[in-house]
């Protein structure tokens, strides 16, 4: 079986949770004898080693653009990094010529997804859509921010109409969502469609290898400190700014704490604002920015294993892969009450949830995590057990292959009945 996967963005230098989830899916599919061919926009040379190619995927780069007049170069870079409805003129031709394809699976919507849908229909191939960042399951504050960010004249709308990008869900053979809330919203709007929840997976065994020495060697500031760790790209959606606002109170209550922000930067202005806030508050020696760390890097696993707790103040997390990674490392999680975190964390059993509007609840959770190590250990162990039971990468990849096989069989049956 040979499956084409279409990505809106893939830059190893800006690696994040979605890229990690996809890499693990592709590795798992390979274990089930499924070859993955990854199509993604071209990037400038020198962006670092390609983890997907190293994992055995064929990576095909196509030309793309932001089809909007009136945007600054900086704004275009930001749209490519974390959002934006890209357009490609050579993607349909490349997909049409790709040989021996069994399924086309898009992990992006918009014009790129619409182009892949047209090709799949013309080639009579099964077409699968996965939603990674949320469509209906998106906080109102983010919807307003995305609308406000739309500036310039979007000349690419004509091509979206030609590709019938708005019919992506209507014409897809299967739609995969990361959480039940998104899936329920999709079923309500498309009751006749096959909508499934396909969570992300974690290679739990990898996180049981002790990597704390690698983290300490890479980041000497960890020495003799308690550690609160926030993992995620440096981006307003991940909301590290709120965490820095709470940092003085954290340090007042827990003088030995070091706050570590681990993740690649996708918003340079936002990073500059965070660093300026640290300087203004005299927090430079108490807040550590690690930069981006490759997937399953021993330094990152070591940080997770060293952390007293992992904190997620994100405005939106449709899944929250880092929660599973923290659990796999045996560490507890304190997360903002997003849909993804709420689906995973059961307060009082395996972690803490809080609301951004009630920082006192966040600080109470931090107090418990730091002052009651037996409770934190129990929460981490409960999470680790759930990872082993429900989120094994090989098991989840096997479910994906079973879906592909079912769709292929359905297409064969339709073609056979049409010839009769």
C-alpha positions in Angstrom: 0.0 0.0 0.0 1.3 3.4 -1.0 -0.2 6.6 0.5 0.3 10.2 -0.4 0.2 12.6 2.5 -0.2 16.3 1.8 1.1 18.9 4.3 0.5 22.6 4.3 3.9 23.2 5.9 6.9 21.2 6.7 10.1 22.9 7.9 12.4 20.9 10.1 13.7 24.2 11.6 10.1 25.0 12.8 9.3 21.5 14.1 6.2 21.3 16.3 3.5 18.9 17.7 1.8 18.3 14.3 5.1 17.4 12.7 5.9 15.0 15.6 2.5 13.4 15.3 2.8 12.9 11.6 6.3 11.5 11.9 5.1 8.9 14.4 2.2 8.0 12.1 4.5 7.5 9.2 6.9 5.3 11.2 3.9 3.3 12.5 2.5 2.9 9.0 5.9 1.6 7.8 5.7 -1.1 10.4 2.4 -2.1 8.8 4.0 -2.2 5.3 2.5 1.1 4.2 4.8 3.4 2.3 4.3 7.1 2.9 5.0 9.8 0.2 4.9 13.3 1.7 4.1 16.3 -0.4 4.9 19.7 1.2 5.7 23.2 0.1 9.3 24.1 -0.9 11.5 25.8 1.7 14.8 27.6 1.5 17.9 25.4 1.6 19.8 25.0 4.8 16.7 24.3 7.1 18.4 21.3 8.8 18.2 17.6 8.7 14.9 16.1 7.4 13.5 13.8 10.1 10.7 12.5 7.8 13.3 11.4 5.1 15.3 9.8 7.9 12.2 7.9 9.0 12.0 6.4 5.5 9.4 8.7 3.8 9.7 10.0 0.3 9.5 13.8 0.6 8.4 15.7 -2.5 8.6 19.5 -2.4 6.2 21.7 -4.6 6.1 25.4 -5.3 3.5 27.4 -3.4 2.7 31.0 -2.6 0.4 33.2 -0.4 -2.1 34.5 -3.0 -2.7 37.8 -1.3 -1.7 41.3 -2.5 -0.8 43.9 0.0 0.9 41.8 2.6 4.4 42.6 4.0 7.1 40.0 3.5 7.1 39.5 7.3 3.4 38.8 7.4 3.7 36.4 4.5 6.4 34.5 6.4 4.1 34.3 9.5 1.2 33.0 7.4 3.4 30.3 5.9 4.7 29.4 9.3 1.4 29.0 11.3 -1.5 29.6 9.0 -2.6 30.9 5.7 -4.4 29.4 2.7 -1.6 28.6 0.3 -1.9 28.1 -3.4 0.2 25.8 -5.7 0.1 25.6 -9.5 2.3 22.6 -9.9 0.9 20.5 -7.0 -2.0 19.0 -9.1 0.4 18.0 -11.9 2.8 16.4 -9.4 0.0 14.5 -7.7 -1.4 13.3 -11.0 2.0 11.9 -12.1 2.7 10.2 -8.8 2.7 6.5 -9.6 1.2 3.5 -7.8 -0.9 5.6 -5.3 -3.4 3.7 -3.2 -4.8 6.7 -1.1 -4.5 10.4 -1.0 -4.5 11.7 2.6 -4.5 15.5 3.2 -3.5 17.0 6.5 -4.4 20.5 5.3 -7.6 22.2 4.1 -8.1 25.2 1.8 -6.7 25.4 -1.7 -4.0 22.8 -1.3 -6.5 20.3 0.1 -8.9 21.2 -2.7 -6.3 20.5 -5.3 -5.6 17.1 -3.8 -9.3 16.3 -3.8 -9.7 17.1 -7.5 -6.8 14.8 -8.3 -8.2 12.0 -6.1 -11.6 12.2 -7.7 -10.1 12.2 -11.2 -7.9 9.2 -10.4 -10.8 7.5 -8.5 -8.6 7.2 -5.4 -9.9 7.2 -1.8 -9.5 10.6 -0.2 -9.0 11.2 3.5 -8.9 14.5 5.4 -7.3 14.9 8.9 -8.0 18.1 10.9 -5.0 18.9 13.1 -5.5 22.5 14.2 -9.2 22.8 14.7 -12.0 24.1 12.4 -15.1 24.1 14.5 -13.3 23.5 17.7 -11.6 26.8 17.9 -11.9 29.4 20.8 -13.7 32.6 19.9 -10.7 34.7 20.7 -8.7 32.9 18.0 -11.4 33.2 15.4 -11.5 36.9 16.0 -7.7 37.2 15.8 -7.6 35.2 12.5 -10.3 37.4 11.0 -8.5 40.6 12.1 -5.2 39.3 10.5 -6.8 39.1 7.0 -5.5 42.0 5.2 -4.8 42.7 1.5 -6.7 41.4 -1.6 -6.9 37.7 -1.8 -6.6 36.9 -5.5 -6.3 33.2 -4.8 -10.1 32.9 -4.2 -10.7 32.2 -7.8 -8.5 29.1 -7.6 -10.2 28.0 -4.4 -13.4 28.1 -6.3 -12.0 26.1 -9.3 -10.6 23.5 -6.9 -13.9 23.4 -5.0 -12.0 23.7 -1.8 -15.2 24.3 0.1 -16.4 20.8 -0.8 -13.5 19.2 1.0 -15.6 17.7 3.8 -18.6 17.0 1.5 -16.6 14.9 -1.0 -14.0 13.3 1.3 -14.3 9.5 1.8 -13.3 9.9 5.5 -12.7 12.7 7.9 -10.4 12.3 10.9 -10.4 14.6 13.9 -8.0 14.6 16.8 -10.7 14.9 19.5 -14.4 14.1 20.0 -15.6 17.7 20.2 -14.4 18.4 16.7 -15.7 15.0 15.5 -19.2 15.7 16.9 -19.3 19.1 15.3 -18.4 17.6 11.9 -21.0 14.9 12.3 -23.6 17.5 13.0 -22.8 19.4 9.8 -22.1 16.3 7.7 -24.3 13.5 9.1 -23.8 11.3 6.0 -20.0 11.3 6.2 -17.6 8.8 7.8 -16.1 10.9 10.7 -13.6 9.2 13.1 -11.5 10.3 16.0 -7.9 9.4 15.3 -5.7 10.5 18.2 -1.9 11.0 18.0 0.4 8.4 19.4 3.6 8.2 21.5 6.4 5.6 21.4 6.2 5.2 25.2 9.3 2.9 25.4 11.5 5.8 24.1 10.5 8.0 27.0 11.5 5.3 29.6 15.2 5.6 28.7 16.8 8.0 31.2 18.0 11.1 29.3 18.3 13.5 32.2 22.1 13.7 31.9 21.7 14.9 28.3 19.4 17.7 29.4 21.7 18.8 32.3 24.7 18.8 30.0 22.9 20.9 27.4 21.3 23.3 29.9 23.6 23.9 32.9 21.0 26.3 34.4 19.0 23.2 35.5 21.5 22.4 38.2 19.9 22.5 41.7 16.7 24.0 40.5 13.1 22.9 40.5 11.7 22.8 37.0 8.5 23.9 35.4 8.5 23.1 31.7 6.4 24.5 28.9 6.8 22.7 25.5 5.5 24.3 22.3 6.4 26.6 19.5 6.9 30.2 20.4 3.6 31.6 19.2 0.8 33.6 20.7 -1.5 30.6 20.5 0.7 28.7 22.9 0.4 31.7 25.3 3.8 31.7 26.9 3.2 35.4 27.6 0.6 34.5 30.2 3.0 32.2 31.9 5.7 34.9 32.1 3.0 37.2 33.7 2.5 34.6 36.4 6.2 33.9 36.8 6.9 36.5 39.6 4.2 34.9 41.8 5.6 31.4 41.0 9.1 32.5 42.0 7.8 34.2 45.2 6.1 31.0 46.3 8.9 28.7 45.0 12.3 30.5 44.9 14.2 27.5 43.5 12.0 27.2 40.4 13.4 27.6 36.8 10.8 28.2 34.1 11.9 26.5 30.8 10.2 27.4 27.5 11.1 24.8 24.9 10.1 25.2 21.3 11.0 26.6 17.9 10.1 30.2 17.2 7.4 30.8 14.5 6.7 34.4 15.6 9.9 36.5 15.9 8.0 39.6 17.2 6.3 37.5 19.9 9.6 36.0 21.0 11.1 39.5 21.2 8.2 40.6 23.4 8.6 37.6 25.7 12.3 38.3 26.1 11.7 42.0 26.8 9.1 41.1 29.4 11.7 38.9 31.1 14.3 41.7 31.1 11.8 44.2 32.4 10.9 42.0 35.3 14.5 40.9 36.0 13.7 37.3 35.2 16.5 36.6 32.7 18.2 34.1 35.0 14.9 32.4 35.9 13.4 31.9 32.5 15.2 29.7 30.0 14.5 29.6 26.2 15.9 26.4 24.8 15.0 27.0 21.1 13.7 24.2 18.9 14.6 20.7 19.7 14.3 17.8 17.2 11.7 15.2 17.7 12.5 12.7 20.5 15.8 14.5 21.1 17.5 13.2 24.2 17.7 16.8 25.5 13.9 17.2 25.2 13.1 13.9 26.7 15.6 14.7 29.5 13.8 18.0 30.2 10.5 16.2 30.4 11.9 13.6 32.8 13.5 16.3 35.0 10.5 18.5 35.2 8.5 18.7 38.4 5.5 19.5 36.2 4.8 20.3 32.6 2.5 23.4 32.1 0.3 24.2 29.1 -1.2 27.7 29.1 -2.3 27.4 25.4 -5.3 29.3 24.1 -6.2 26.3 22.0 -5.0 22.7 22.0 -7.2 20.4 19.9 -5.2 17.4 21.1 -2.2 18.3 23.2 0.5 15.8 22.2 2.9 17.2 24.8 0.5 15.9 27.5 1.1 12.3 26.3 4.8 12.9 26.1 5.0 14.3 29.7 3.0 11.3 30.8 5.2 8.9 28.9 8.1 10.4 30.8 6.2 9.9 34.1 5.6 13.5 34.8 2.4 15.3 35.8 0.7 18.0 33.7 -1.0 21.3 34.6 -3.0 22.5 31.5 -5.4 25.3 30.6 -8.9 23.9 30.1 -8.7 23.4 26.2 -10.8 20.8 24.5 -7.7 18.6 23.9 -6.5 18.8 27.5 -10.0 18.3 28.9 -10.3 15.1 26.9 -7.1 13.7 28.4 -6.8 15.0 31.9 -9.1 13.9 34.7 -8.5 16.3 37.6 -7.8 14.4 40.8 -6.6 11.3 38.9 -3.9 12.2 36.4 -3.3 16.0 36.4 -4.7 19.5 36.9 -6.9 21.8 34.7 -7.2 25.5 35.2 -8.8 28.5 33.5 -6.8 31.5 32.3 -9.3 33.8 34.0 -8.5 32.2 37.4 -4.8 32.3 37.8 -5.2 31.4 41.5 -6.3 27.9 40.4 -3.1 27.7 38.4 -0.9 28.7 41.3 -2.7 26.2 43.6 -1.9 23.4 41.1 1.7 24.5 40.9 1.9 24.5 44.7 0.5 20.9 44.8 2.9 19.7 42.1 5.9 21.1 43.8 5.0 20.6 47.5 3.4 17.2 47.2 5.9 15.1 45.2 4.0 11.8 46.0 0.8 13.3 44.5 2.7 14.5 41.4 4.3 11.1 41.0 0.9 9.4 41.2 -0.6 11.6 38.6 2.4 11.0 36.3 2.2 7.3 36.7 -1.6 7.3 36.0 -0.9 9.2 32.8 1.9 6.8 31.8 -0.5 3.9 32.1 -3.1 5.6 29.9 -0.4 6.3 27.3 0.6 2.6 27.2 -3.1 1.5 27.0 -4.6 4.0 24.6 -1.9 5.8 22.6 0.6 3.3 21.3 1.9 4.5 17.9 1.8 1.0 16.3 -1.8 0.4 17.3 -3.0 3.7 16.0 -1.1 3.3 12.7 -2.7 -0.1 12.4 -6.2 1.5 12.7 -5.2 4.0 9.9 -4.1 1.2 7.6 -7.4 -0.7 8.3 -9.3 2.5 7.3 -7.3 2.8 4.1 -7.9 -0.8 3.2 -11.7 -0.4 3.8 -11.8 2.7 1.5 -9.8 1.0 -1.2 -12.1 -1.9 -1.2 -15.1 0.4 -1.4 -13.6 2.2 -4.4 -13.0 -1.1 -6.1 -16.6 -2.2 -5.5 -17.9 1.0 -6.9 -15.8 0.7 -10.1 -16.8 -2.9 -10.5 -20.5 -2.1 -10.2 -20.2 0.9 -12.6 -18.8 -1.5 -15.3 -21.7 -3.9 -15.0 
